[in-house]
Amino acid sequence: MEKNEILEALSALAQETRLDVFRLLVRAGDKGMLAGEIAQALECRQNTMSTHLAIMNRAGLVTNSREGRSIRYAADMEGMSALLTYLMEDCCDGRPELCSPVLNVLAMAKETEGAV
């Protein structure tokens, strides 16, 4: 990812509702949720939620697919993985023990994802 893409993703997540949306969609898994379901779950007006989802889509944090007149959203785990990789790639400075707890959690999550 380029630096401007990283900044866009971080900016998108630096807002309370959008952070809640991302976490909700991570819990929903590959199935994702319809936009209306997301708005209802987070007690947010649908037009406001549409704006949040558009920002997150442009930032590479969610994917969408049309289902008739509705749009289903899912967390873009590849986008989040690229963001985390960018943030973590230079963190250890020759001391892998500093990053190993985070990397272990990510590795376990990836294994769990592959087992489903």
C-alpha positions in Angstrom: 0.0 0.0 0.0 1.1 3.5 -0.7 1.4 6.0 2.1 -1.7 8.0 0.9 -3.8 4.8 1.0 -2.6 4.1 4.5 -3.5 7.6 5.6 -6.9 7.2 4.1 -7.6 3.9 5.9 -6.4 5.2 9.2 -8.5 8.4 8.7 -11.5 6.3 8.0 -11.0 4.2 11.2 -10.4 7.3 13.3 -14.1 8.0 13.6 -16.2 6.2 16.2 -19.0 5.0 14.0 -16.7 3.7 11.3 -14.6 1.9 13.8 -17.7 0.3 15.2 -18.8 -0.7 11.7 -15.5 -2.3 10.9 -15.5 -4.3 14.1 -19.1 -5.4 13.5 -18.3 -6.5 10.0 -15.2 -8.5 11.2 -17.5 -10.3 13.6 -20.0 -11.0 10.8 -17.3 -12.8 8.8 -17.4 -13.5 5.1 -21.2 -13.3 5.0 -21.1 -9.6 5.9 -24.3 -7.6 6.5 -26.8 -5.6 4.5 -26.3 -1.8 4.9 -29.7 -1.5 6.6 -28.7 -4.2 9.1 -25.5 -2.4 9.9 -27.4 0.9 10.4 -30.0 -0.8 12.6 -27.3 -2.6 14.7 -25.5 0.6 15.4 -28.6 2.8 15.7 -27.6 5.1 12.9 -29.7 6.7 10.2 -29.4 4.8 6.9 -28.2 7.9 4.9 -25.5 8.6 7.4 -24.5 5.0 7.4 -24.3 5.0 3.6 -21.8 7.9 3.9 -19.7 6.0 6.4 -19.7 2.9 4.3 -18.7 4.8 1.2 -15.7 6.3 3.0 -14.7 2.9 4.3 -15.0 1.4 0.8 -12.8 4.0 -0.7 -10.3 3.4 2.0 -10.1 -0.3 1.2 -11.6 -1.4 4.5 -14.9 -2.9 3.3 -16.1 -4.6 0.1 -19.7 -4.5 -1.2 -21.9 -6.5 -3.4 -25.4 -5.7 -4.7 -28.3 -8.0 -3.7 -31.3 -6.7 -5.5 -32.0 -3.3 -4.2 -29.7 -3.8 -1.2 -26.0 -3.7 -0.7 -24.1 -6.2 1.4 -20.9 -5.1 3.0 -18.1 -7.2 4.5 -14.8 -6.3 6.1 -12.0 -6.3 3.6 -9.5 -8.4 5.5 -6.9 -8.2 2.7 -7.1 -4.4 3.0 -6.7 -4.6 6.7 -3.9 -7.1 6.4 -2.0 -4.7 4.0 -2.6 -1.8 6.5 -1.2 -3.8 9.4 1.7 -5.1 7.4 2.6 -1.5 6.4 2.4 -0.4 10.0 4.4 -3.4 11.4 7.0 -4.0 8.7 9.7 -1.8 10.3 8.7 -2.0 13.9 11.1 -4.5 15.2 14.4 -2.8 14.3 16.3 -6.1 14.8 14.3 -7.0 17.9 11.5 -9.4 16.8 10.4 -10.0 20.4 8.8 -6.5 20.2 6.4 -7.5 17.4 6.0 -11.2 18.1 2.8 -10.9 20.3 1.0 -9.0 17.6 2.3 -11.2 14.8 1.3 -14.3 16.7 -2.3 -13.1 17.1 -2.4 -12.3 13.4 -1.0 -15.7 12.5 -3.6 -17.4 14.7 -6.4 -15.4 13.1 -5.2 -16.3 9.6 -5.1 -20.0 10.6 -8.6 -19.8 12.0 -9.8 -18.1 8.8 -8.3 -20.9 6.7 -9.9 -23.6 8.9 -13.4 -22.2 8.4 
